[in-house]
Amino acid sequence: MKRNTMKIWLALLLSCLLILPMQAMADSQPGDVVVTLGENLTADQRSKLLNEMGVDESVEIVTVSNAEEHEYLGQYISKRLIGTKALSSSKITMGKKNSGLIVKVNHIDWVTEEMFINALATAGVKDAEIYVTAPFNVSGTAALTGIIKAYELSADESIPEEVKQAANEEMVTTAELGDEIGSNQASALITQIKEEMSKNPPETEADLKALIEQVAKELGIVLTDAQLQSLIDLFNKLKDLNIDWTAVGNQLQEAKDKLSNYLSSEEGQNFLEKLKSFFISLIDAIKSLFSSN
């Protein structure tokens, strides 16, 4: 009897030892780090990027392939821009609850930090500090694939494929809009639209159009019909995914801080001053037209 009892206790103890490590792996903690590396990095590039990130080969590493990059970006940008090699890399450090998203970039020359923050918030990534880099200047579009992949591993949370696709589309749409109206203005516009949607989600396409037009007007951004329609199409798609806009808004604090800093900076003030001068000239022209009659 005593021997049978001992066997039972040993079996229970063994079960606990097997289960506990699995639970520990599934529950990410603040400070946990995962690194993503492009699979086409040379050994020297890999070593230098790990050193740049302040980690070594002992850290948890996720490899990202060029095929994965094309899978998520192929619908939105040319194959030439994606390229044939996976080089973009990143370091994801899990943060404390409600700490929001913080992104820093190096050797990324098309996608800005705010664009990454916005796209990641859309995908449902939260409370993390992210560093994106490459061996030399790259567009940065492919980095989002690796970051989301690493976040899923860290947080033990699966992000729906359609949401990943939408996040990539958002990033590309914002970057392309940035080519036309300026990166800061494009990021500010997307950030403010999301902020408004988190407060009062539009119910119809007409509501959405009115919201985008109102935010653009408040920021002094003049959108072409094509640009406006592109944003309506994007946010319509996001709206249909039942995204928690309140949660998205909570992750955008750094992007909102950067928007405030931009508007108060010399560059932002110059932009607002030019806008003010334009309206003054327009009013004067109208006054002149009526006085001549």
N, C-alpha and C positions, 0 to 999 in steps of 0.2 A: 504493500500500500504506500509506504513512504517512498519507495523507488518510483512508483507511478506518479506520485505528486511531484517529485523532483523533475521527472521528464516533462510534465505539463508546464512547470515554471520555466524550465529551460526553453521550451518551445515558445512560450509567451515572450521571454526575453529576447530570443532570436528574432521574433516577429517585430518587436519594437526596434531593434537595431537595424532591421532592413527598412522599416517604414520611415523612421526619423530622418535619415539622410535625404530621402526623396522629398519629404516635406520641406526640409531646409533648403533644398535646391529650388523648389517651386516658389518659395516666398523670398522675393528680392528685398534687400535692405538698403537704406540710404548709404551711399558710398560704394555699392557694388558696381563693378566696371566690366563692360564688354567692349571689345574692339572689333571693328570690321575692317578687313583688308581686301583690296582688289586682287583677284587671283593671278593677274598678269604682272604684278610687281616683281621686279628682279629681287634677288636675295639682298643686294645692297640697298635698294629702295625700301624694302620691307624693314630692314634693320634700322635705317635712318628714320622712318616714320614712327616706328615703335619708340625709338629714343626721343623723338620730338614730342610724343604723347606722354612721355615719362613712365612707360611700362616696358615689360620684357615679354619673352615668349611664354612665361608662366601664366599670363593673364588669359581669360577666356576669349578666344578669337573666332570670329565668324568670317568665312570666306564668301565673297560676292563674285559671281561670274558675269561675263559680258552678256551671256544669253539672258540672265535675269534682268539686266539693265534694259535690254531691248524689249523684254516681255512687258515691262511697266511703262516704258517711254516711247515704244515704237509707234503708238497711235498719235502721238502729239508733236514729235519733232523728227527731223530727218535722221536717217541712219548715220549720215556723215557726222552730225553733231554728237551722237551717242558714241561713235567710234567703234573700234574693233578690240579694244583692250579695257579691262576693268582695272582702274587705277585709284579711283576715289576711295578714301578710307576715313574712318571716324572712330571716335572714342565716346562711349555713352556712359555717364556716371549717374546712377539713380539718385534722385534727391528726396528730401523730406516731403511729406504730404503737403499739398498746397504751395509748394515752392515755385511752381510754374516751369516754363521752358526757358533755358538759356542756351544760346548758340553762338559759337565763335568759329570763324573760318580762316583758313590760310591757303593760298594758291587757288582760290575759287574766284573766278572773274566774271561770272554771269548771274548766278543765283546769290542773292544777298542773305545776310543773317536773318532779317525779318521775313524774307520769303520762306526760308526753312522753318522758322517758328510757326508761321501761318499754316503751311502744308502739314507739318507734324501735328499741330493742334487739330486740324481737320481729321487726320488719321486716327486720332484718339490717343496719341502719345502724350504723356503727362509727367510732370515733376521729374525732369531730367536735365542734366547739363551735358551739352553735346559739342564736341570739337570736330570739325570737318577739315580734312587736309588732303594733299596729293603731292607727288614728287615734284611737280611743276604746275604751271597754271592750266587749269581745266575749267569747263563750264560749271561743274558742280551738280548737274542734273542727276547724274547716276548715283550720287551719294545717298539720296533719300531712300533708295531701295535697301541699301545696307543698314541704314539707321533703323528703319522699321523692322527689318529682319532681326536685328540685335535686340530691339526693345521687346519684341514678342518673346524672345528667349529669356530676357531678364525678368520681365513682368509675368511670365507664364500666361500670356494673354494673346489669343488669336485675333488678329484684325481682319475683318471680312475683305475679300479680294476686291469687291467693288469700291470699298472705301479707300484701299490702297491706290487703285486706279484714279479715283477722284482727287486724291491728294497730289499725285503726280501731275494730273492735268492742271490742277490749280497752280502748282509751282511753275509749270511751263507757261501758262497763260499770263501769270503775273510778270515773269521774266520778259516775255515778249512785249507786254504792255509797257514794261520799264524801258525797253528800247525806244519806244515811241514818245512817252511822256516823262521819262526819267525814273530811275529805280526807286528813289526815295518817295516820289509821288505815287508810284504804283503800289508800293508796300503800304504807304499810309492809307491809300484808298481801300485796299483789301482789309487791312486791320480795322478801319473804322466801320466798314460794311458789316464785318463780323461782330463788332461791338454792338452795333445797332440791332443786329439779328438776335444777339443774346438777350437783349432787353425786350424786343418786341418782334418775334419771328413773323415774317410776311406770310399771309395765307394764300394769296393768288399771285400770278405772274405780274399783274398790274401793280400790286403792292410792292413786289420786288423791284420792278423797274423804277417806281417812284422813290423807293429807298435809295437805290444806287444813284439816281439823279440828284437826290437831295444831298447825299454825302459828298458826291463830286462837286456840287455847287458850294458846299460849306468849305471844302478844301481848295476851291478855286481851280479845279481841274475841268477842262473842257474835253469831253469825250466825243469822238466821232460816232456815227450810227453803228459802224462795224464794231468799234470798241465796246460800246454800250451793249450791243447784242451778244458779244462774246462773254461779257460778264453776266448777263441775264442767263445765258445758256449754262454757264458754269454753276452759278448759284442755284439755278433750278435743279440741276443734277444733285447738288449737295443737299438741297431742301428735301428731295425725294428719298434720300438715304436715312432720314430720321436721325440726323446728327443732333447730339445734345449741345445746343448752341451756348447754353449757360456754362457748361464745362469747357467748351472751346474758349469762351471769353475769359474764363478764369486762368487759362494757360498763356494768355497774350500780354501779360503785364510788361515784360521786357520790350515787346514790340510797341506797346502803347507808350512806354517811357521814351523809346527812341523816336517815336513820332513827335512827342512833346519837345524833346531835345532838338529835333530837326527844325521844327517850327520856330523855336526860339534862337536857333543858330544864325550866323551871318548869311549862310546860303538860303535858309528858310525865310529869313526876313527879306532878303533880296527878291526871292520869289513872290512873297506877299506884296512887296512894294511895287514890283512890276505889274502885278495883278491890279493893285489899287490905281496905278497910273493909267492902266488900260481903261478901267471903268470911268476914271475922271475924263480922259480924252473922249470916250464914247459919249458921256453926258454933255460935255462941251460941244461936241459935234451936233448932238440933237438940239441943244439950245440954239446953236448958230443957225441950224436949219429952220427952226420955228421963228427966230427973230428976223431972218431975212424975208419971211413971208409977211 
